Amino acid sequence: MSNNTLTSTTLSAAALALALGSALALSTAPAVGAEMEKCFGVALKGKNDCAAGPGTTCAGTSKVDDQSNSWKHVPKGSCEKTASSTSPTGFGQLMAFTAKKKS
């Protein structure tokens, strides 16, 4: 294999990896200009956007999954359709709530 062929193959593989990485990043990001809302009780432990109750400072400080007083930004209209293991309704809430008791 010549140096030109090897360089071309390496560049093609790098371009493919970059394109795939960009596509994946865009697929997980909210649409630019999309309306978002605060959804309580749906963030994973340490993955909240803010408001995590007493003893916490803000983003990334929730102590448990689906903490009832921490929120995550979600596309408008999707919060109350997002599962929450702590919510009395079983779905995210637009305001902080009292977590249901574990059975």
N, C-alpha and C positions, 0 to 999 in steps of 0.2 A: 504494500500500500504506500503510495507516495505521500510526501508531506502535505501537498495541496489537498488530497483526498481526506487525509486524517484531520486536517484543520477544518475542512468543510463539514465533515461528519460531526466534529466537536461543536462547531458553531450551530449546526442544525439541532443538535440535542439540547444545547443551552437555550436556543430560541423556543423550542417546544416546551421545555421546563418553565421558562418565564411566562409563556402564554398560558399554560395550564395553571400556574400559580396565580396569575392575574384573574383568570376566570373564576377560580375558587374564591378568591378574596371578594370579588364583586358579587358573587352569589350569596354570600353571607352578610353583606352590608345592606342596610336599609336603602331604599331608593332615595336619591337626592331630592330634597323637597317634600318627601313623604311626611305626612303628619304623624307624630308620635304621641304616645300617652304614657303616663306612669302607671305601671301595673304592679300592685302589691301581692306578695306571696308566690312569686314565680321564679325568683332568682336562686341560683345554686349557691351553696355556702361560699362566701368570699367573692362572689361574682355580681353583687348588686351594684346598681348605678349610684344609689345614695340612700339616705334615711334608713338607718339600721337600728334605731332605738338607743336607749341609754347605754353608755359605755363604749359606743362606737363613734367613729369620726365621719365617715361617709362612704364613698365608693370602695367596694371590695372588703367591707368589714362585717358583712352578715355572718352570724355564728352557725347557722344551720341552713339546710336546703329549704326553700319555700317559706322563709321567715316572714311572718305576717306583717311586720312593720318596716320591711325593706322593699324597695321597688326596683324595677328594671324598665327601661324604655322599650316599648313594643309598638308596632304599627297600630295606628288608631283603629279601634273596632275589634282588635284581636285579643285584648286582655281577658275579657270574660269568656273566651273560648279556649284559653290556655290552662291546662291542668295545674292544680295546686293541691298538694297533699295536706296542707294545713287549713285551707279555706273551708268554711261551713258548706259552701256550695260545691266544692270540688274544683273550682276554677279561680283564676286570678280576680282581684278586686281593684276598683279604681281608687279606693281609700284603704288605709291601714285597718286591720280587723283583729279581733281576738281569735287566736288559733283554736281550732277544735281540739278537744281532748283526745289523746291517743287511746284506743280501746285495747 
